[in-house]
């Protein structure tokens, strides 16, 4: 079939989509059912923050009192309050504090039950206010928040409270006690709630944020209802509440609705599709509505996939600690480079979630993904992809277009030369010229580019092949000039054609006899198809044909960058994921990666070490990508490259010099002993020196030895220029 046949065979129009079958399982979106998932808040945050249910943290860590000092202060406040209440209750401080009770109590209540309840109500108010005051002084609320130890009952239930209670009527005594305790607890709770207001707070965290305006329920599809599609909105709302509409359906229909808002002439077709098919409207060309299995947490409302949690580590900014870390097209559009040894988790904890997320977005008609991996790697099941190209395997259902669907011989030669000799020569233009001088006349003579065996013969200078080609283009002077130029170059001792023939020989093997064909037979896949929401996986035979696999990987990278930059419609996010980019990066590919940001496309490159990249390209590669990820266990020389790329920062350091105070006075010694008993520190004098110093964000030694297993250091850059400094990420949570 032709290069777009994979998509065309399944294409459907917006107005008459097929009715796809429901998913074979019930995948739950992040946070449970679809209704709860839609209603979960997603506050705006910087790139890389998992926004689903995110709760912003303060920018700076609040000062905390040490536990020993906190409990000592709370105990002192408790004993002081107890003593003060005992003195008041027993009349040692006079009776002035009960004067309001005597003034406002009616004369008719005196001597009866009403006076008892009024008295103990007043006592409860006084005790509650005293407990709140002592609690604020002693920091009881902080102890409660830290350790869950409530100290209010210890103060309220004092033995001296009911020491002088009347004992003539037992039921009156117990009722009064219960009423008194409940009232005191209520006062403490109410005043404690008031104490949490900013005006009563001991430390003000900052201005109170403005109250957000109430928003409409997204479950009811208010955009459609406001546009006059009340019936469509009602049908989708019913499907959402019943569970028939899942997160992929929501993202897909929202994507179609965005297209309608851009092109109002599609409104009628959209309404008809929703009315006819409900949650299955505007389906993906494959008819699939979900993946067979999910291994990561996804939020298709924001196109995010969670890969871990920012560690609670001093090197991470306080505002980012314990928050979720996610990737999305807004950061993948700047491309990502991940470096880590084998077994560090690149495939399981990074590549697999990213590919899974892009496949889900492709089902929502938002993205196109091409995943390149070694055969046998558990990246995702075959059912998760529209096209699976198994290079070198007889059971492969698709072939790979060697020339990337190009019609121009110069363009095809440039991509093929990049794949064949891009890792050997700093400039592949001579190789591209040599290829163009052969494949151009061949296409003019036969209507298609040469296959691998014919190309090898032409590059090797086979007399019969060249004579036959010259005879076929005898009537075309331009093509004859190309052949004459190639013949003159072949006579030179430094002819690049010999090197090209040696490299093409890696592809001219019996295992690849059914592949890279250029005739009309077979089902050839071309990366030109990334204009459509395709899910593609290419399996490379790295075990038996390592060099051929690297050539194919470079070929795919060159074809992808060429196709992504040449797209007319860039509304879909296109991404190429290379699970193993060993010896794949070339000088031309580094320059092309820099240009992908403006084309709404990106690449994900995974390497075991930077030694797999030519030395001259290691620095430019780290500078070309916007997202960099160093896994645990990298070598110190690799860490040095990352440390140099991440640069330095200004930090404030405090040099403290302590000198113990020695005194001969008995009273001073006693005070110093008491201070040491309470605070746990000796009486000292401190000399503090504060200065600003410049240090590396992460040094080479820290990256090589201080990153725990299952962790990685990640820095992100958004397509709009937003920058996130390196974060230590726990990939296991």
C-alpha positions as CSV (number, residue, x, y, z in Angstrom):
1,X,0.0,0.0,0.0
2,X,1.0,3.6,-0.2
3,X,2.6,5.5,2.6
4,X,-0.7,6.8,4.0
5,X,-2.6,3.6,3.5
6,X,-2.5,2.6,7.2
7,X,-4.5,5.7,8.1
8,X,-6.7,5.9,5.0
9,X,-7.9,2.4,5.4
10,X,-9.4,3.4,8.8
11,X,-10.3,7.0,8.1
12,X,-13.8,8.2,9.1
13,X,-15.4,11.5,8.7
14,X,-16.7,13.6,11.6
15,X,-20.3,13.3,10.5
16,X,-20.4,9.5,10.1
17,X,-18.0,7.9,12.5
18,X,-18.0,4.2,13.0
19,X,-19.5,2.8,16.2
20,X,-16.4,1.5,18.0
21,X,-16.7,-1.3,20.5
22,X,-16.4,-0.4,24.1
23,X,-13.1,-1.1,25.9
24,X,-12.4,-4.6,26.9
25,X,-11.7,-3.4,30.4
26,X,-12.8,-0.6,32.7
27,X,-9.8,1.6,33.0
28,X,-10.2,4.1,35.8
29,X,-8.9,7.6,35.2
30,X,-6.8,9.3,37.8
31,X,-8.9,9.8,40.9
32,X,-11.7,7.3,40.3
33,X,-14.9,7.7,38.2
34,X,-15.2,10.2,35.3
35,X,-17.5,12.5,37.3
36,X,-15.0,12.7,40.2
37,X,-12.1,13.0,37.7
38,X,-13.7,16.0,35.9
39,X,-14.6,17.8,39.1
40,X,-11.2,17.5,40.7
41,X,-9.5,20.9,40.7
42,X,-6.4,21.4,38.5
43,X,-4.8,24.7,39.6
44,X,-2.3,26.4,37.3
45,X,1.3,25.5,38.1
46,X,4.7,25.6,36.7
47,X,5.8,23.0,34.1
48,X,6.3,19.5,35.5
49,X,3.8,19.8,38.3
50,X,1.1,17.0,38.5
51,X,-1.9,19.4,38.5
52,X,-4.6,16.8,39.2
53,X,-5.6,17.6,42.8
54,X,-2.5,19.7,43.3
55,X,-2.3,21.8,46.5
56,X,0.2,24.6,46.2
57,X,2.8,24.8,49.0
58,X,4.4,27.9,50.4
59,X,7.6,29.1,48.7
60,X,9.7,28.9,51.8
61,X,9.7,26.4,54.7
62,X,8.2,27.8,57.9
63,X,10.4,27.9,60.9
64,X,9.7,25.0,63.3
65,X,10.5,24.8,67.0
66,X,12.5,21.7,68.0
67,X,10.4,19.0,69.7
68,X,12.2,19.2,73.0
69,X,11.7,22.9,73.3
70,X,8.1,22.7,72.1
71,X,7.1,20.1,74.7
72,X,9.0,22.0,77.4
73,X,7.2,25.2,76.6
74,X,3.8,23.4,76.4
75,X,4.4,21.8,79.8
76,X,5.4,25.1,81.4
77,X,2.3,26.8,80.0
78,X,0.1,23.9,81.2
79,X,1.5,24.1,84.8
80,X,1.3,27.9,84.8
81,X,-2.3,27.8,83.7
82,X,-3.1,25.1,86.2
83,X,-1.5,27.2,88.9
84,X,-3.4,30.4,87.9
85,X,-6.7,28.6,87.7
86,X,-6.2,27.1,91.1
87,X,-5.4,30.5,92.6
88,X,-8.5,31.9,91.1
89,X,-10.7,29.1,92.1
90,X,-9.6,29.0,95.7
91,X,-9.9,32.8,96.0
92,X,-6.2,33.6,96.6
93,X,-6.3,36.3,93.9
94,X,-9.6,37.8,95.2
95,X,-13.1,37.5,93.8
96,X,-13.0,40.3,91.3
97,X,-13.1,37.8,88.4
98,X,-16.6,36.7,89.4
99,X,-17.9,40.2,89.5
100,X,-19.6,40.0,86.1
101,X,-21.4,36.9,87.3
102,X,-22.7,38.6,90.4
103,X,-23.9,41.7,88.5
104,X,-25.7,39.9,85.7
105,X,-27.3,37.0,87.6
106,X,-31.0,37.8,88.4
107,X,-32.1,37.8,92.0
108,X,-34.7,35.1,91.3
109,X,-32.1,32.6,90.3
110,X,-30.1,32.8,93.5
111,X,-30.2,29.6,95.6
112,X,-31.6,27.4,92.8
113,X,-30.5,25.2,90.0
114,X,-30.5,28.1,87.6
115,X,-27.8,29.8,89.6
116,X,-25.7,26.6,89.6
117,X,-25.9,26.3,85.8
118,X,-25.2,30.0,85.3
119,X,-22.2,29.9,87.6
120,X,-20.6,26.9,85.9
121,X,-21.4,28.4,82.5
122,X,-19.4,31.4,83.5
123,X,-16.6,29.3,85.0
124,X,-16.5,27.3,81.7
125,X,-16.1,30.5,79.7
126,X,-13.3,31.7,81.9
127,X,-11.5,28.4,81.9
128,X,-11.9,28.1,78.1
129,X,-10.4,31.6,77.6
130,X,-7.6,30.8,79.9
131,X,-6.9,27.5,78.1
132,X,-6.8,29.2,74.7
133,X,-4.4,31.8,76.0
134,X,-2.1,29.3,77.6
135,X,-2.4,27.1,74.5
136,X,-1.3,30.0,72.3
137,X,1.6,30.7,74.5
138,X,2.6,27.1,74.9
139,X,2.1,26.1,71.3
140,X,-0.4,23.3,72.0
141,X,-1.9,23.6,68.5
142,X,1.4,22.9,66.9
143,X,1.9,19.8,69.0
144,X,-1.6,18.7,68.0
145,X,-0.7,19.2,64.3
146,X,2.7,17.5,64.5
147,X,2.0,14.6,66.8
148,X,-1.8,14.4,67.2
149,X,-1.5,14.9,71.0
150,X,-4.4,17.1,72.3
151,X,-3.4,19.0,75.4
152,X,-6.7,20.8,75.9
153,X,-8.3,18.0,78.0
154,X,-5.3,18.0,80.3
155,X,-6.0,21.6,81.1
156,X,-9.7,21.4,81.2
157,X,-10.1,18.3,83.4
158,X,-8.1,19.7,86.4
159,X,-8.7,18.2,89.8
160,X,-9.0,21.6,91.3
161,X,-12.0,22.4,89.1
162,X,-14.5,20.3,90.9
163,X,-12.7,20.2,94.3
164,X,-15.3,22.6,95.9
165,X,-18.4,21.5,93.9
166,X,-21.6,21.0,95.9
167,X,-22.0,17.4,97.1
168,X,-25.6,17.5,98.5
169,X,-27.3,16.4,95.4
170,X,-25.4,13.7,93.5
171,X,-27.2,14.1,90.2
172,X,-26.8,17.8,90.2
173,X,-23.1,17.3,90.8
174,X,-22.6,15.0,87.9
175,X,-24.8,17.0,85.6
176,X,-22.9,20.2,86.4
177,X,-19.6,18.5,85.9
178,X,-20.6,17.2,82.4
179,X,-22.2,20.4,81.4
180,X,-19.1,22.3,82.6
181,X,-16.7,20.1,80.7
182,X,-18.7,20.2,77.5
183,X,-19.0,24.0,77.6
184,X,-15.3,24.4,78.2
185,X,-14.5,22.1,75.2
186,X,-16.9,24.1,73.0
187,X,-15.3,27.4,74.0
188,X,-11.9,26.0,73.3
189,X,-13.0,24.7,69.8
190,X,-14.7,28.0,68.9
191,X,-11.9,30.3,70.1
192,X,-9.3,27.9,68.6
193,X,-11.1,28.2,65.2
194,X,-11.0,32.0,65.5
195,X,-7.3,31.7,66.4
196,X,-6.6,30.2,63.0
197,X,-7.8,33.4,61.3
198,X,-4.9,35.5,59.9
199,X,-5.6,38.3,62.3
200,X,-5.1,36.0,65.3
201,X,-2.2,34.0,63.8
202,X,1.2,34.1,65.3
203,X,2.9,33.8,61.9
204,X,1.2,35.2,58.9
205,X,1.8,33.1,55.8
206,X,1.0,35.9,53.5
207,X,-2.0,37.6,52.0
208,X,-5.2,35.7,51.8
209,X,-5.8,34.5,48.3
210,X,-8.9,35.8,46.6
211,X,-11.9,33.5,46.6
212,X,-12.3,31.9,43.2
213,X,-15.6,32.5,41.4
214,X,-17.8,29.4,41.3
215,X,-17.4,27.5,38.0
216,X,-20.0,25.5,36.1
217,X,-20.0,21.8,36.5
218,X,-17.9,20.3,33.7
219,X,-20.0,17.2,33.8
220,X,-22.9,19.1,32.3
221,X,-20.7,20.2,29.3
222,X,-21.6,23.9,29.6
223,X,-19.6,24.9,26.5
224,X,-21.9,22.9,24.3
225,X,-25.0,24.1,26.1
226,X,-24.0,27.7,25.7
227,X,-23.4,27.2,22.0
228,X,-27.0,26.0,21.6
229,X,-26.3,22.3,21.5
230,X,-28.5,21.5,24.5
231,X,-29.4,18.0,23.3
232,X,-25.8,17.0,22.7
233,X,-24.8,18.4,26.1
234,X,-27.6,16.5,27.8
235,X,-26.6,13.3,26.1
236,X,-23.0,13.6,27.0
237,X,-23.8,14.6,30.5
238,X,-25.9,11.4,30.9
239,X,-23.1,9.3,29.5
240,X,-20.6,10.9,31.8
241,X,-22.7,10.2,34.9
242,X,-23.5,6.7,33.9
243,X,-19.8,5.9,33.3
244,X,-20.2,5.2,29.5
245,X,-18.0,8.2,28.7
246,X,-14.4,7.7,29.9
247,X,-11.5,10.1,30.1
248,X,-10.3,9.3,26.5
249,X,-13.8,10.0,25.2
250,X,-13.9,13.3,27.0
251,X,-10.5,14.4,25.7
252,X,-11.4,13.2,22.1
253,X,-14.7,15.1,22.1
254,X,-13.2,18.2,23.6
255,X,-10.6,18.0,20.9
256,X,-13.3,17.8,18.2
257,X,-15.2,20.7,19.9
258,X,-12.0,22.9,19.7
259,X,-11.9,22.2,16.0
260,X,-15.6,23.2,15.7
261,X,-14.8,26.5,17.4
262,X,-12.0,27.1,14.9
263,X,-14.1,26.1,12.0
264,X,-17.8,26.9,12.7
265,X,-18.9,25.2,9.5
266,X,-18.3,21.8,11.2
267,X,-20.9,22.5,13.9
268,X,-23.8,20.6,12.3
269,X,-21.6,17.5,11.6
270,X,-20.4,17.6,15.2
271,X,-23.9,17.8,16.6
272,X,-25.1,14.9,14.4
273,X,-22.2,12.8,15.4
274,X,-22.8,13.3,19.1
275,X,-26.5,12.8,18.7
276,X,-26.0,9.5,16.8
277,X,-23.1,8.0,18.8
278,X,-22.9,9.8,22.1
279,X,-19.6,9.0,23.9
280,X,-18.3,7.2,20.8
281,X,-18.6,10.2,18.6
282,X,-15.6,11.6,16.6
283,X,-13.8,8.3,17.1
284,X,-10.2,7.5,16.3
285,X,-9.7,6.0,12.9
286,X,-8.9,2.7,14.4
287,X,-12.2,2.6,16.3
288,X,-10.4,2.0,19.6
289,X,-11.5,4.0,22.6
290,X,-8.9,3.0,25.1
291,X,-5.7,1.1,25.7
292,X,-5.8,-2.6,26.7
293,X,-3.8,-1.8,29.8
294,X,-2.4,1.2,31.7
295,X,0.6,1.2,34.0
296,X,0.8,4.9,34.9
297,X,-1.4,7.6,36.2
298,X,-2.8,9.8,33.3
299,X,-4.8,13.0,33.3
300,X,-6.1,13.6,29.8
301,X,-7.7,16.8,30.7
302,X,-4.2,18.3,31.0
303,X,-2.4,15.7,28.8
304,X,-0.2,14.8,31.7
305,X,1.4,11.5,32.8
306,X,2.8,11.2,36.3
307,X,6.3,9.7,36.5
308,X,7.1,10.3,40.2
309,X,7.2,12.6,43.2
310,X,9.6,15.4,44.0
311,X,11.6,14.0,46.9
312,X,11.5,15.7,50.3
313,X,15.1,16.7,50.0
314,X,17.0,19.9,50.9
315,X,18.2,20.3,47.3
316,X,14.6,20.6,46.1
317,X,12.8,23.9,46.5
318,X,10.4,23.7,49.4
319,X,7.4,24.5,47.2
320,X,8.1,21.4,45.0
321,X,8.8,18.9,47.7
322,X,6.3,15.9,47.9
323,X,4.5,17.3,44.8
324,X,3.8,15.1,41.8
325,X,6.1,15.3,38.8
326,X,4.5,14.9,35.4
327,X,5.4,15.2,31.7
328,X,3.2,16.7,29.0
329,X,3.5,17.9,25.4
330,X,4.3,21.4,26.7
331,X,7.6,20.2,28.0
332,X,8.2,17.2,25.7
333,X,8.1,19.7,22.8
334,X,11.5,20.9,23.9
335,X,12.8,17.2,23.7
336,X,14.1,15.1,26.5
337,X,17.4,13.4,27.1
338,X,17.6,10.6,29.7
339,X,20.9,9.1,30.7
340,X,21.2,6.2,33.1
341,X,22.9,2.7,33.3
342,X,21.1,-0.5,32.4
343,X,18.5,-1.3,35.1
344,X,18.1,2.2,36.4
345,X,14.5,2.4,35.2
346,X,14.7,4.4,31.9
347,X,12.3,2.0,30.1
348,X,10.0,1.1,32.9
349,X,9.7,4.4,34.7
350,X,10.1,6.9,31.9
351,X,9.8,5.5,28.3
352,X,6.8,3.3,29.0
353,X,4.7,5.9,30.8
354,X,5.5,8.5,28.1
355,X,4.6,6.2,25.2
356,X,1.5,5.1,27.0
357,X,0.4,8.7,27.5
358,X,1.1,9.6,23.9
359,X,-0.9,6.6,22.7
360,X,-3.9,7.8,24.8
361,X,-3.5,11.3,23.3
362,X,-3.4,9.7,19.9
363,X,-6.7,8.0,20.6
364,X,-8.0,11.4,21.6
365,X,-6.9,12.7,18.1
366,X,-4.3,15.0,19.8
367,X,-0.9,13.4,19.1
368,X,1.1,11.0,16.9
369,X,3.8,8.8,18.4
370,X,6.5,6.7,17.0
371,X,8.2,4.4,19.5
372,X,11.5,2.7,18.5
373,X,12.7,-0.1,20.7
374,X,14.6,-3.4,20.6
375,X,12.6,-6.5,19.8
376,X,11.3,-8.1,22.9
377,X,11.2,-5.0,25.1
378,X,8.1,-4.9,27.2
379,X,7.2,-1.4,26.1
380,X,3.5,-1.9,25.4
381,X,1.4,-4.7,23.9
382,X,0.8,-4.9,20.1
383,X,-2.9,-4.0,20.6
384,X,-1.8,-0.5,21.9
385,X,-0.5,0.5,18.4
386,X,-2.0,1.0,15.0
387,X,1.2,-0.1,13.2
388,X,3.9,-2.4,14.4
389,X,7.0,-2.7,12.2
390,X,9.3,-5.6,13.2
391,X,12.4,-5.1,11.1
392,X,14.0,-8.3,10.2
393,X,11.2,-10.6,11.3
394,X,9.1,-12.6,8.8
395,X,5.9,-12.1,10.8
396,X,6.0,-8.3,10.4
397,X,2.8,-7.0,8.8
398,X,4.4,-3.7,7.7
399,X,7.5,-2.6,5.9
400,X,9.6,0.5,6.4
401,X,10.0,3.1,3.7
402,X,13.7,3.5,3.2
403,X,13.3,7.0,1.7
404,X,10.7,8.3,4.1
405,X,8.0,8.9,1.5
406,X,10.1,11.6,-0.2
407,X,9.7,12.4,-3.9
408,X,12.7,14.6,-4.2
409,X,16.0,12.7,-4.8
410,X,18.0,15.3,-2.9
411,X,15.8,15.1,0.1
412,X,15.7,11.3,0.1
413,X,19.5,11.2,-0.3
414,X,20.1,13.6,2.6
415,X,18.1,11.4,5.0
416,X,19.6,8.2,3.8
417,X,23.2,9.6,4.0
418,X,22.5,10.8,7.6
419,X,21.5,7.2,8.5
420,X,24.4,5.5,6.7
421,X,27.5,7.6,7.6
422,X,26.2,10.3,10.0
423,X,28.1,8.6,12.9
424,X,31.3,8.4,10.9
425,X,31.8,11.7,9.2
426,X,31.2,15.2,10.6
427,X,29.5,16.4,7.4
428,X,27.3,14.0,5.4
429,X,26.7,16.4,2.5
430,X,29.3,14.6,0.2
431,X,27.6,11.3,0.9
432,X,24.2,12.9,0.2
433,X,25.4,14.2,-3.1
434,X,26.8,10.8,-4.1
435,X,23.5,9.1,-3.3
436,X,21.5,11.8,-5.2
437,X,23.6,11.3,-8.3
438,X,22.5,7.6,-8.3
439,X,19.0,7.5,-7.0
440,X,17.9,10.5,-9.0
441,X,18.6,8.8,-12.4
442,X,17.2,5.5,-11.1
443,X,13.9,7.1,-10.2
444,X,13.7,8.9,-13.5
445,X,14.2,5.5,-15.3
446,X,12.0,3.2,-13.2
447,X,9.6,5.5,-11.4
448,X,10.7,4.6,-7.9
449,X,13.9,4.7,-5.9
450,X,16.2,1.7,-5.9
451,X,15.9,-1.0,-3.3
452,X,18.8,-2.0,-1.0
453,X,20.4,-4.6,-3.4
454,X,20.2,-2.3,-6.4
455,X,21.6,0.6,-4.4
456,X,24.5,-1.5,-3.2
457,X,25.4,-2.4,-6.7
458,X,25.3,1.2,-7.9
459,X,27.4,2.4,-5.0
460,X,29.9,-0.4,-5.4
461,X,30.3,0.6,-9.1
462,X,29.0,-2.6,-10.7
463,X,29.6,-2.1,-14.4
464,X,26.4,-3.9,-15.5
465,X,24.2,-2.0,-13.2
466,X,25.7,1.4,-14.2
467,X,25.5,0.6,-17.9
468,X,21.9,-0.5,-17.6
469,X,21.0,2.7,-15.7
470,X,22.9,4.9,-18.3
471,X,21.0,3.2,-21.1
472,X,17.7,3.8,-19.4
473,X,18.3,7.5,-19.1
474,X,20.0,8.0,-22.4
475,X,17.4,10.5,-23.5
476,X,17.7,12.7,-20.4
477,X,20.9,14.9,-20.5
478,X,20.4,16.1,-16.9
479,X,20.5,12.6,-15.6
480,X,23.4,11.7,-17.7
481,X,25.4,14.6,-16.2
482,X,24.6,13.2,-12.8
483,X,26.0,9.8,-13.7
484,X,29.1,11.3,-15.3
485,X,29.8,13.3,-12.2
486,X,29.4,10.2,-10.1
487,X,31.8,8.3,-12.3
488,X,34.4,11.0,-12.0
489,X,34.1,11.0,-8.2
490,X,34.4,7.2,-8.1
491,X,37.8,7.4,-9.7
492,X,39.2,9.5,-6.7
493,X,40.9,7.7,-3.9
494,X,38.8,9.4,-1.2
495,X,35.5,8.6,-2.8
496,X,32.7,8.4,-0.3
497,X,30.8,5.8,-2.4
498,X,33.0,3.0,-1.1
499,X,32.0,3.9,2.5
500,X,28.3,4.1,1.5
501,X,28.5,0.7,-0.1
502,X,30.0,-0.8,3.0
503,X,27.3,0.6,5.2
504,X,24.5,-0.4,2.8
505,X,25.8,-3.9,3.0
506,X,24.6,-4.1,6.6
507,X,21.0,-3.8,5.3
508,X,21.6,-6.1,2.4
509,X,21.2,-9.3,4.5
510,X,18.9,-12.3,4.0
511,X,17.0,-11.3,7.2
512,X,16.0,-8.0,5.5
513,X,15.2,-9.4,2.1
514,X,11.5,-8.6,2.6
515,X,12.1,-5.1,3.9
516,X,13.0,-1.8,2.4
517,X,11.3,-2.6,-0.9
518,X,10.5,0.3,-3.1
519,X,8.0,-1.4,-5.5
520,X,4.2,-1.4,-5.0
521,X,4.2,-4.7,-3.2
522,X,3.8,-4.9,0.6
523,X,2.6,-2.4,3.1
524,X,5.2,0.3,3.5
525,X,5.0,2.7,6.4
526,X,6.4,6.2,6.0
527,X,6.9,8.8,8.8
528,X,5.1,11.2,6.5
529,X,2.0,9.7,8.2
530,X,2.6,11.6,11.5
531,X,0.2,14.2,10.2
532,X,-2.5,11.8,11.4
533,X,-3.0,10.5,15.0
534,X,-1.1,7.3,14.6
535,X,0.4,5.0,17.2
536,X,3.5,3.3,15.7
537,X,6.1,1.0,17.2
538,X,9.2,-0.1,15.4
539,X,11.1,-3.1,16.7
540,X,14.8,-3.3,15.9
541,X,16.8,-6.5,15.7
542,X,19.6,-5.3,18.1
543,X,20.8,-8.8,19.1
544,X,21.7,-10.2,15.7
545,X,22.1,-7.1,13.7
546,X,23.3,-4.3,16.0
547,X,24.9,-2.1,13.3
548,X,21.8,-2.4,11.1
549,X,19.6,-1.5,14.0
550,X,21.6,1.7,14.6
551,X,21.4,2.6,10.9
552,X,17.6,2.2,11.0
553,X,17.4,4.2,14.2
554,X,19.3,7.1,12.6
555,X,17.2,6.8,9.5
556,X,14.0,7.1,11.6
557,X,15.3,10.1,13.5
558,X,16.3,11.8,10.3
559,X,12.9,11.0,8.6
560,X,11.0,12.1,11.7
561,X,12.6,15.5,12.0
562,X,12.2,16.0,8.2
563,X,8.5,15.0,8.3
564,X,7.8,17.0,11.5
565,X,9.3,20.2,10.1
566,X,7.6,19.8,6.8
567,X,4.1,19.3,8.1
568,X,1.4,21.6,6.8
569,X,-0.9,20.9,9.8
570,X,0.9,21.1,13.1
571,X,-2.1,20.9,15.4
572,X,-1.1,17.3,16.4
573,X,1.8,16.9,18.7
574,X,4.3,14.5,17.1
575,X,6.9,12.7,19.2
576,X,9.6,10.1,18.5
577,X,10.7,8.0,21.4
578,X,14.0,6.2,21.1
579,X,14.4,3.6,23.9
580,X,18.1,3.2,23.0
581,X,19.7,6.1,21.2
582,X,23.2,4.6,21.2
583,X,25.2,6.0,18.3
584,X,22.1,7.6,16.9
585,X,22.9,11.3,17.5
586,X,24.6,13.1,14.7
587,X,25.5,16.7,14.0
588,X,22.6,17.2,11.7
589,X,20.2,15.5,14.1
590,X,21.3,17.9,16.9
591,X,20.5,20.9,14.7
592,X,17.2,19.4,13.7
593,X,16.2,18.7,17.3
594,X,16.6,22.4,18.1
595,X,14.1,23.3,15.4
596,X,11.4,20.8,16.5
597,X,10.2,23.1,19.3
598,X,8.6,25.5,16.8
599,X,7.0,22.6,14.9
600,X,5.0,21.2,17.8
601,X,7.1,18.1,18.0
602,X,9.8,16.6,20.1
603,X,12.0,13.5,20.7
604,X,12.8,11.4,23.7
605,X,16.3,10.0,23.7
606,X,17.4,7.4,26.3
607,X,21.1,6.6,26.6
608,X,23.1,4.4,28.9
609,X,26.0,6.9,28.9
610,X,27.0,10.0,27.1
611,X,30.0,8.0,25.8
612,X,27.5,6.6,23.2
613,X,27.5,10.1,21.7
614,X,30.5,11.5,19.8
615,X,32.6,13.6,22.1
616,X,32.1,16.8,20.0
617,X,28.3,16.4,20.2
618,X,27.8,15.8,23.9
619,X,27.7,19.4,24.9
620,X,25.6,20.5,21.9
621,X,23.2,17.7,22.5
622,X,22.7,18.7,26.2
623,X,22.1,22.3,25.0
624,X,19.7,21.3,22.2
625,X,17.2,19.5,24.4
626,X,15.1,21.4,27.0
627,X,14.6,18.5,29.4
628,X,17.4,16.6,30.9
629,X,17.2,13.6,33.2
630,X,20.1,11.9,35.0
631,X,19.2,8.5,36.6
632,X,20.9,7.0,39.6
633,X,24.2,5.3,39.0
634,X,25.6,7.4,36.2
635,X,29.4,7.8,35.9
636,X,31.1,10.9,37.4
637,X,32.2,12.0,33.9
638,X,28.6,11.9,32.7
639,X,27.6,13.8,35.9
640,X,30.2,16.4,35.1
641,X,28.4,17.1,31.8
642,X,25.1,17.5,33.5
643,X,26.6,19.7,36.2
644,X,28.1,22.0,33.7
645,X,24.8,22.2,31.8
646,X,22.8,23.0,34.9
647,X,25.2,25.7,36.0
648,X,25.5,27.3,39.4
649,X,23.2,29.2,41.8
650,X,23.8,31.7,44.6
651,X,23.1,30.3,48.0
652,X,23.3,31.9,51.4
653,X,25.6,30.2,53.9
654,X,25.9,30.9,57.6
655,X,29.1,30.2,59.5
656,X,28.3,29.9,63.2
657,X,31.0,30.0,65.9
658,X,29.9,28.8,69.4
659,X,31.8,29.5,72.6
660,X,30.5,28.0,75.8
661,X,30.0,30.3,78.7
662,X,31.7,29.2,81.9
663,X,30.6,30.9,85.1
664,X,31.7,30.4,88.8
665,X,28.6,32.0,90.3
666,X,26.2,29.4,91.9
667,X,23.1,31.1,90.7
668,X,24.4,31.5,87.2
669,X,25.4,27.8,87.1
670,X,21.9,26.9,88.2
671,X,20.4,29.0,85.5
672,X,22.7,27.5,82.9
673,X,21.8,24.0,84.1
674,X,18.1,24.7,83.9
675,X,18.5,26.1,80.4
676,X,20.5,23.0,79.3
677,X,17.8,20.8,80.8
678,X,15.0,22.6,78.9
679,X,16.7,23.3,75.6
680,X,19.2,20.5,75.5
681,X,22.0,23.0,74.7
682,X,24.7,24.5,76.8
683,X,24.8,28.2,77.4
684,X,26.9,29.6,74.6
685,X,27.6,32.8,72.7
686,X,27.3,32.7,69.0
687,X,29.1,34.6,66.3
688,X,27.2,34.3,63.0
689,X,28.7,35.2,59.5
690,X,26.3,35.2,56.6
691,X,27.5,35.4,53.1
692,X,26.4,34.7,49.5
693,X,28.4,32.0,47.7
694,X,28.0,30.4,44.2
695,X,27.9,26.7,43.9
696,X,26.8,24.0,41.4
697,X,23.2,23.0,41.6
698,X,24.3,19.4,41.4
699,X,27.9,18.4,41.3
700,X,29.3,15.5,39.3
701,X,30.1,13.7,42.6
702,X,26.5,14.2,43.9
703,X,25.0,12.9,40.6
704,X,27.2,9.9,40.7
705,X,27.0,8.9,44.3
706,X,24.2,10.9,46.1
707,X,21.2,10.0,43.9
708,X,19.4,7.0,45.6
709,X,18.2,4.0,43.6
710,X,14.9,4.5,41.9
711,X,15.5,8.3,41.8
712,X,16.6,10.7,39.0
713,X,17.5,14.3,38.7
714,X,15.2,16.1,36.2
715,X,15.2,19.6,34.8
716,X,12.4,20.8,32.5
717,X,11.9,23.6,30.0
718,X,8.6,24.5,28.5
719,X,8.0,25.4,24.9
720,X,7.3,29.0,26.0
721,X,10.6,29.3,27.8
722,X,9.5,28.4,31.4
723,X,12.4,26.9,33.2
724,X,12.3,24.4,36.1
725,X,15.6,23.8,38.0
726,X,16.9,20.3,38.6
727,X,14.7,18.3,40.9
728,X,15.4,15.0,42.7
729,X,12.5,12.8,41.7
730,X,11.4,9.6,43.3
731,X,10.3,7.5,40.4
732,X,8.7,4.8,42.6
733,X,5.8,6.8,43.8
